[in-house]
Every structure is written in structure tokens, then in C-alpha cells.
Amino acid sequence: MAIRVLIKPISFLNSLIVSSQDSIFLLSNLKPISFSTKSSDPIHGSQKFSQKSKLYIFQRYGFQASELNDFLKKNQFLLNYSSSDIEKSLKILLSLNSCPKFVASVVYSCPTVLELEFLKRWKVGCKEIEVLGFSSLAIKNVLEVCRKFDLNPCDIYCWVESFRGLGFSDDTVCKVLEVNSMVIMASEEKILDKVRFLEKIGFERRGIDWIFGKFPVVLWFGIENRLIPLMSEFKDLGYSRGEVKKEIVRDPRVLGLEVGELSQCLRMLRSLKCRFSMKEEIFKEGTFRAGYEVKLRVDCLYKYGLIRKEAFSILWREPRVILYSIQDIERKIDFLLNEMKFDVQWLLEVPEYLGISFEKQIVPRYNVIVYLRSKGGLGNEICRTGQPKKSASCRNVETF
């Protein structure tokens, strides 16, 4: 198959070209909306006119015409709102952030935010929100949580002041709300528990502020059922508190490890059967970092549709993947899926694909394949899609 051809020496591919040559002689959102008179919707006469009026109001505030009909079908309650109330609601949202894309993003994500009485309370609190200096994403997330739990701007202002009182910067507050806005519902005591936990590891308030800004999700982790067991695992693996602190400073996402995850990664590394020089390179920054690098690559492969057991299998069979950056691995997989049109499951058949250079090997060799295919020099067509299977055409390609 073509993916196996990519791991062949380039000289081998050049010979294919020669033999092949011998054998073949070498902006505007305001687009008109059409309304079918044969629609099965139970909207007639004045109701139809009312719907059309609402659609044009939405368009004026940055909504795409192609998406609006489907949006209203899914949110029939909006048809009960008057056109004037919808426009008032949209104006209030626009006053919170002047970007039209912001308004559409909020409404699509949480349509009930258009409830006028709810937004009137936010209109009064606009000045407080401006003082807080939230980003568009933070405002969007805050509005969704407030609509869900019927909170007012003053509730948010009090929460922010409480968070600041614990020593956190405005940048950290904004980042937390961008990533984990549900933390608004957490009590001050629960947040303080996380602060005390990190203080025991040896962090000062400034360092804790930095950790929360870089990895806000940790604020939602439980102390007893998540963080304490994780630290116990690190201790059982032989790592001191100082070593753990060093790794957290290097990458706060270390606190996001599941209990038992690092142990599994280290067991896999110890069972590797590869050259001593490669093992030395993998472990050059210590066993903790090596195990964590494995975890990051397992997560990367999992993101593309492989289960974790399959991801571990690929790394064990092709340890060179551990030495490539996540960006490089993603670039190879994207090329495999989007350019070569293979399924990600092919990596289980040929894990070596992820262990060779993208610029020096994968791209040049694939260009050879494309050239041969264009000249009809490959013979049987390569099977490129679906799950890996030993079809006749695939077997022919493997003989190259």
C-alpha cells in the first residue's frame, strides 16, 4: 500500500520512476432568504411575515442567512418573541462587545440568552463588565453560565473581587473564565483548597496565579479524589516533592494526569526493545519527563480516533515517535488523512510512517507516488480509504 511505499528508501522510488518512464513513454452576510410557499411549517399569513422580519433583524447583527432558517426551526420559542424585543436583546448583546461575530456566537451557543428581561439586568451592569475587562470569549461563557443559573452582573462582580482577593491577577481571572467558566459556581473555600494544596507542594501565590492562568481546569479538580491520589502516585514512583514541583513549573498540565496514567507510560517505556542510543535520548531529561511525553503523544493519537491501547501499541512498535514534537506528529497525520486520503487506522499497519522525517522522506516519496499514478505506472490502483485490509491491490503495492 502507498503508506508502506513512503518508508522505502528514496533510491528505490527513483528506480520506479525510471521503469515507469520506460513502460509508459514517459462579505456580505445580507443575502436574500428564500421562503417556499409549499413549506410544511404551520406558519401562515402574518406569522410568515413575522418570521421574515425576525430573519432580517438577525442578519443585520451578523448572522448568516444560510443558517437562520434551521436555527429558528430548532428554537421555535424565539418565534413567540416580538421582533422589537429580539432587536432590543441583540442591541444589549452588542453593547457588551461591539463585534457582530460575538453576538452571533453567543446566541447560537445559548439561544435562551435572548430573553429580554435577563439582558436588561446586564444592560444595567455593562459598566461593571467594562471595568473587569473581560475578553469576548470570557463574556460569552459568563453569559451562558449566568443564563443557566439565573445570575446577575453583580454576582459575577462579587466573584471576581473574591478571586482577586486570593491574589489572582486580572489576566488569570479572564483566562479562567475563557476556559472553565463553571468555576463561577465554586465556593471561595473550594478555590482556597486548591491554593493550599499547591502551597504544600512549595508554590508561592505568584506561582499559583501563573499555574491557574496556564491550566485553569485544575480549579475544577477534586482535592481528595484527584489531586491527593495523584501526588501519592508520584511519591510511590520515587519522585520527590521538588521534582514534581519542577515538572509542574515546566508544564502545569502535569496536574491533569489521571491517577495511574504516568505509571502505565513508564511501564511501556521500560519494555521498549530499541537501540540503547534511542532509549538514552528518550530518557535524557529524566523518567518523569519521558513518561509525560508518552502521555502527550497518546492523547494526540487518541484525538485522531485511535483508542489508547492502539496508541500505546504504535509508540511501542515505533519509539522514534516519542522524539518527534506533537506538532510534527499532527502534521504527519493531517497529511495522511487529508492529502493521502488514508484512514487513521493505517497507522496500526505501518507505525513507521510516524517515525520518519516529514520534509525529507514523507513528502518526497509521496510526490513520487503521485507522479507514478499520473502516468499510470503503478499498475493496480492503491487502496487508500476505509479500514486496512489485505486486498490484492494492497499486496501488490507492498511488493514495491
N, C-alpha and C positions, 0 to 999 in steps of 0.2 A: 504494500500500500504506500501512498505518497509520503505519509509521515515517516515510514521506515527509510525511504529514499533520502530524506533530509539528514539522517545521521550517517549516511555513507560518505566516504572521502570525496572531496570535490573533483579529484582527478578521475575518479570513477564516473562521475556525472559528465565530465568533459568528453570522456570516451563515448558516452551515449549520444552526445550532440554530433560527434563525427560520424558515428554509424547511422544516426538518423538522417544526416545530410546525404549520405551515400544512397540511402534507400528511398528518399522522397524528393530528391533533386533540390536538394537544397538551394405698506405699512398701515396698509390701513386696516384697522380692525372693523371699521364700519362698512361691512359688506352687507348687501341686502339679504334678508332672510325670506325664504320662500315658505308659503303656507299652503298645504294641499287642501283643496275643498273636499277631498274624499277621505280625510283623516278619520280614523275610528275614535279619536278622543271625543268625550262628551262635552265639548266646548263649542258653543254656537253664538252667533249674533254678537251681542255686546261683550260676552265673555271672550270671544275670539279677538275682538278689538282690544280688550283689556290686556290679554296675553301679549299681543303685538306691541302694545305700548310699553309693557314691562321689559320686553326683549330689547327694545331700542334704548331704554334707560340703562340697562346693564351694559350695552355696547358702549355707551358714552363714558362709562367708567372702566373701560379697558378689557371687557370680557370678549372672548372670541365668539363670533356669530355661529361657527360650526359646532360649538359645544353647548350653546344655550338651550336649545330645544330639549336635548337629552337631560340637561341639568334640571330643567323645570319639571320634566316628567318624573324624575327621581325624587323631587322635592315639591310635591303637589301643594303642601301647606303654604308655599310662597304665593300661590295664585289667590289665596284669601287676603293677602296684604294689598292695600291700595297702592297704586303707582306712586302717589305722593309720599307715602310712608317709606316705600323702598328707596326712593331718591333721597329722602332725609337721612335714612340709615347709611346709605352709601356716602353721603357728604360727611357724616361724622367719622366714618372709617377713613376717608381721605384726609380729614383733618389730623388724624393720628399719625399718618405717614403720607406724604404727597405723591408717592409713586403709584400710578394706576395698577401696576402689576401686584402691588401689595394688597390692594382692595380685592382683586380677583382671587388671589392666593388664599386670603382669609376666608372669603365666602365659599369657595369651592371646598376648602378643608372643613369648615364648620358653618353650614348654611343657616343654622339657628341663630348665628350671631347677628342676623339682620333684624332681630326683634327690637323694635324701636325703643321701647321703654328701657331695655337693657343698655342700649347705646346712648340714651340720653344721660344716663349716670356717668358714662365715660366722657361725654362731651363736657360735663362739669369738671371732670378730673383731668382734662387734657394738659393743663399747666403742670400738674404734678408729674405726669408721664414725661413731659418735655424736660423737666428738671432731672429726672432719672437718666435720661439719655439712652434709652433702650434702642437697640437695632431693630430693623424691620422684622427679622425672624423672631426676636425676643417678644416684640409686641404681639405678633401673630400667635405665638404659643401661649402668652399670658391671656389673651382674649379667649382662646379656646378653653383654657382651664377655668377662667372666671365664668364663662357662659355655662360650663358643665356644672360648676358648684355654686353658681349664683353669687359670685364675689364682686365687690365694688373696687374702684380705683384706690380708695383709702385703705382697703385690706392689703393691696399689693404694696402700697407705700409703706405701711407699717412693717410688712415682711422684709422689705428691702432695708429699712432702717435697722431692724433687728439683725439682719445678716451683716450689715456694715458694723454694727456694734460688736460683732465677734471678731472683727479685724480684717474683713474681706474688702478688697478693692472694688471699685465700680466696674472695672473690666471683668473681674471674676464673676460678679453678680450677673452681668449681661451674658457671659459665656454659659453660666449655669442655666439661665432661662432659655437660651438658644438650644441647649442640648437636652435638658432634663427639667422642663417647666413644672412637672408634677411635684417637684421639691417644695413648691409653694404650700402644699398641703401638709408638709412635715413640720412637726413642732420644733421650737428652738432647742429644746432639750435633746431631741434626736440628732440634730445637726451638731450640737455641742459634744455629743458622744463620739462622733467621727473625729472631731478636733482632738479630744482627749486621747483617742486611740492612736492618732498619728503623733501626738506629743510623747507618748510612751515609747514609740519607735526612735524618737530623737529629733523630731522636726520642731522648729520654732513656728510661730504664727505666720511669718512671712513665707516660709517654705510650704506651709499648709495652704495658704492662699494660692500659691503657684500650682500646687497639686490639684486643687479643686478647679482652677481655671483650665488646666490641661486635660483633666479627666473628671468632668462633673458627675458622671454616672455613679462614682463611688459614694456620693451623698445618698443614694437610694439603697445601698447595700446594708444588710443587717450586720450588726456587730457580733452577736452571739452565734448566728447560724452561717455566717460567711467569712468575715474578716478574721476573727479569732481562730477558727479552724484552719484558715489559710496560713496564718503565721505559725501555727503549730506544725503544719506540714513542712514549712521551710526549716523549722528548727529540727525536725526529725530527719530531714535530708542533710543536716550538718551545717546549715548556714547560720552565721551569727546575725545578730540584730544590725550590726554595722554593715554587713554585706547586703542584707535585704534593703537597708536604707539607701545604699549606693545604687542598687538596681532600680529602686523607685524613683530616685532623682534622675536617673538616666531615662527612664520611661515609666511614668505613673500608671500606665495601663497594666503594669505587673499586678496591681491590686485587683485587676479584673480577671485574673486566673481563677478557674474553677478549682475547687479542692480536689486533689488527685491528678490534675492535668499536668503539672510540671513533673511529677513522678513518672507518669506514663511516657512523657517525652524523653526523659533521661534513660528509662529502660530501653527505649528504642535505640537511642544513641549508643548505649553500651553494647548493644547486639550487632552493631554495624560490622559488615565484612567488607572493608575497603582498605586502600593503601594507608600505611601509617602516616604518611605526609598529609593526606586528606583529613584524617582524624585529628592530627595535630592542628591543622588550620581551623577545623570546626570548633575545637576546644580552646583556641588560643586566648580567648577572653574569659575563660572560666566555665565551669559546668552549668552554673545558673543561666548565664547568658546564652550558652549553646542550647539548653533546653527551651528557653523562651523563644529563641529564633525558630526552633522547630514548631512551637505553638503558633507563631505568626504565619508560618507557611501552611500549616494545616488549616488555619482559619481562611487563608487565601483560597486554597483549593476547595474548601467547603462552600465558599461564597459562589463558586462557579458550578456548583451542583453535585460535587462528589461527596460521599459520606466520609466521616472522619476515619473510619477503618481503611477506606480506599486511599485517602490522603497519606496516612502513615505508611501504607504499602508502597506508594510511589516514592516517598522520601527514603525509605529503607533500601529500595532497589536502585535508586539514583541519588546518592548522598550529595552530589555536586549541587543539587537544587538548594541545599541549605546555605551554600556560599553565595548564591545569587540574591540580589535585592528583591523585595516584594514587587517593586515597580517593574523590574526586568521580567519576573515571572508572569505578572499580569499582561505585559506587552506580548509575551510569547503565546499566552492562552488566547488573548484577543485576536492575534494573528491567526491562530489555529481555527478559531470559531468564525471569524468574520471574513478573512481573506481566503483561507484554505477550505472553508465550509465543512470542517470536520466536527463531530460531536466530541464533547469533553471526555467522554468515556474512552476515547482512543488513547488517552494518556496512560490508562491501565495496561494497554498493549505495548506502548512504546514510551516508557517514562524517560528514556534517554533524550527525548525531544526537549525536555526542560533543563537538561544538563549541558547543552551545547550553546555556543555564542549565537545571539540573535543576529547581529550585524555580519559576523564573519562566516557563519555557517548556514543558519536557517534561511535567511533572505536570499543569498546567492544560489543555494540549492533549489529553493522553490522557484526562482527565476528560470533555472534550467528546466524544471518540470513544466512550467508554463510554456516555455519555448517549444519543448518537445510535443506538448499537447497541441499547440497551434499548428504544428507541421504534420500532425498525425503520426508522430514517431513513437508513441507509447504503446501502440498496439491496442490491447483491450483497455477500455476506459477505467480509470481508477475509481473505486467506490469511495465516496467522500462523505456521505451523510449517514445518519442513523447510528445504531449501535455497532461496535466492532463485530465482524463476523468473517469467517473464513470462506468467502466466496471465491469462485475461480479467478475472477479479475484481481482480487486482493492477493491471491497466491502468486499470480503472475508478476505483480509489482514487487513482491518480496524477493523475487529471484534476481532483481537488478543488482 
